[in-house]
Amino acid sequence: MAFFAGTYQATIDDKGRVVLPSAFKKAMGENIPDQVVLEKNRLGKCLDIHPMEVWQEKVEKFQAKVRASTNPAHFAALRQYFRNFAPVSLAANGRINIPDEYLKYANLEGKVTFLGMGASISLSNEIVAEVDDISDDAYLDMLREFDL
């Protein structure tokens, strides 16, 4: 399974296309998959890019916890859950065509920032990425809180 780390800047063109950073393509190995899954991240107003196997594991874990066939609230949650995802093509050169709805959700245009998050990649507006950055002191406080 691929491991993504690091921060990279890129540009989205007028047609909503962006190319994955070479480090992320390299992490995927020799055979770049032909599809990835975009997720609207509700915590950060950004997009998460998941390799197919990571997305499938995530969905299986979620579905194992819900009883959509017998519980109306679970059914509603499952429907909303799947509204957050879109499988998209990944070209051999690493180019992704992002659907308009997802571009608008994360306010993606012009300069964007890719952030490796382990098994997945976060894609955000460059300004949002800068604002989300925290001070060294705040980061150290968080690490202490997690006892790391």
C-alpha positions in Angstrom: 0.0 0.0 0.0 1.2 3.5 -0.9 2.4 5.9 1.8 2.1 9.6 1.1 4.0 12.3 2.9 5.1 15.9 2.2 3.5 19.1 1.0 3.5 20.1 -2.7 2.1 23.0 -4.6 0.4 22.7 -8.0 -2.0 24.5 -10.3 -5.5 23.5 -11.4 -6.2 24.5 -15.0 -9.5 26.0 -16.2 -10.9 22.6 -16.9 -10.4 21.3 -13.4 -7.4 19.2 -14.1 -4.4 18.9 -11.8 -1.4 16.6 -11.9 -0.3 14.6 -8.8 3.2 15.5 -7.5 5.9 13.1 -8.8 6.6 12.0 -5.2 3.0 10.7 -4.9 3.1 9.0 -8.3 6.3 7.3 -7.2 4.7 6.2 -3.9 1.9 4.5 -6.0 4.6 2.3 -7.7 5.2 1.5 -11.3 1.6 0.8 -12.2 -0.3 4.0 -11.5 -4.0 3.0 -10.9 -6.5 4.1 -13.5 -8.9 5.4 -10.8 -8.8 7.1 -7.4 -11.6 8.3 -5.2 -12.3 11.9 -4.2 -13.9 12.6 -0.9 -15.3 15.8 0.4 -13.6 16.3 3.7 -16.2 17.8 6.0 -13.7 18.8 8.6 -11.4 20.8 6.5 -13.4 21.9 3.4 -10.8 20.2 1.3 -10.7 17.0 -0.8 -9.1 13.7 0.2 -7.7 11.6 -2.6 -7.8 7.8 -1.8 -6.3 5.0 -3.8 -9.1 2.5 -4.6 -8.0 -0.1 -2.0 -7.9 2.5 0.8 -11.4 3.8 -0.2 -12.8 0.2 -0.3 -11.4 -0.5 3.3 -12.9 2.8 4.5 -16.4 1.9 3.0 -16.3 -1.6 4.4 -15.5 -0.3 7.9 -18.4 2.2 7.7 -20.9 -0.3 6.3 -20.0 -2.8 9.1 -21.2 -0.3 11.6 -24.5 0.7 10.1 -27.8 -1.2 9.8 -29.2 0.7 6.8 -31.7 -2.0 6.0 -33.5 -1.7 9.4 -32.6 1.7 10.8 -33.9 4.8 9.0 -31.2 7.0 10.6 -28.5 4.6 9.5 -30.0 4.6 6.0 -29.9 8.4 5.9 -26.3 8.4 7.1 -25.2 5.8 4.5 -26.8 7.9 1.7 -25.0 11.0 2.9 -21.8 9.1 3.3 -21.8 8.0 -0.3 -22.6 11.6 -1.5 -19.2 12.6 -0.3 -17.3 10.3 -2.8 -16.6 10.3 -6.5 -14.4 7.8 -8.4 -12.3 9.7 -11.0 -9.9 8.7 -13.7 -6.2 9.0 -13.1 -4.2 9.4 -16.3 -0.9 7.6 -16.7 0.9 11.0 -16.1 -1.0 11.4 -12.8 -3.5 13.9 -14.0 -6.9 14.0 -12.3 -10.0 15.6 -13.7 -11.9 17.0 -10.7 -15.7 17.3 -11.1 -17.1 20.9 -10.8 -19.1 20.1 -7.7 -15.9 19.0 -5.9 -13.9 22.0 -7.2 -16.6 24.3 -5.8 -16.9 22.5 -2.5 -13.2 22.9 -1.7 -12.9 26.3 -3.5 -10.2 24.9 -5.8 -8.9 27.1 -8.5 -5.4 28.3 -9.5 -2.8 27.4 -6.9 -3.5 24.4 -4.7 -1.7 22.4 -2.1 -1.3 18.6 -1.9 -0.5 17.1 1.5 0.4 13.5 2.0 -1.6 12.1 4.9 -0.3 8.5 5.0 -2.7 6.3 3.1 -4.4 9.2 1.4 -3.7 12.7 0.0 -5.4 16.0 1.0 -5.9 18.6 -1.7 -6.8 22.1 -0.6 -6.9 25.7 -1.8 -3.4 27.2 -1.3 -4.8 29.9 1.1 -6.7 27.4 3.2 -3.5 25.3 3.5 -1.6 28.3 4.8 -4.3 29.3 7.2 -4.5 25.7 8.6 -0.8 25.7 9.4 -0.2 26.0 13.2 2.6 27.4 15.2 5.4 25.2 16.5 4.3 25.8 20.1 0.7 24.7 19.3 2.0 21.6 17.5 4.2 20.7 20.5 1.2 21.2 22.8 -0.8 18.8 20.6 1.9 16.2 20.7 2.1 16.4 24.5 -1.7 16.0 24.7 -1.5 12.8 22.6 1.5 11.8 24.8 3.8 11.5 21.8 
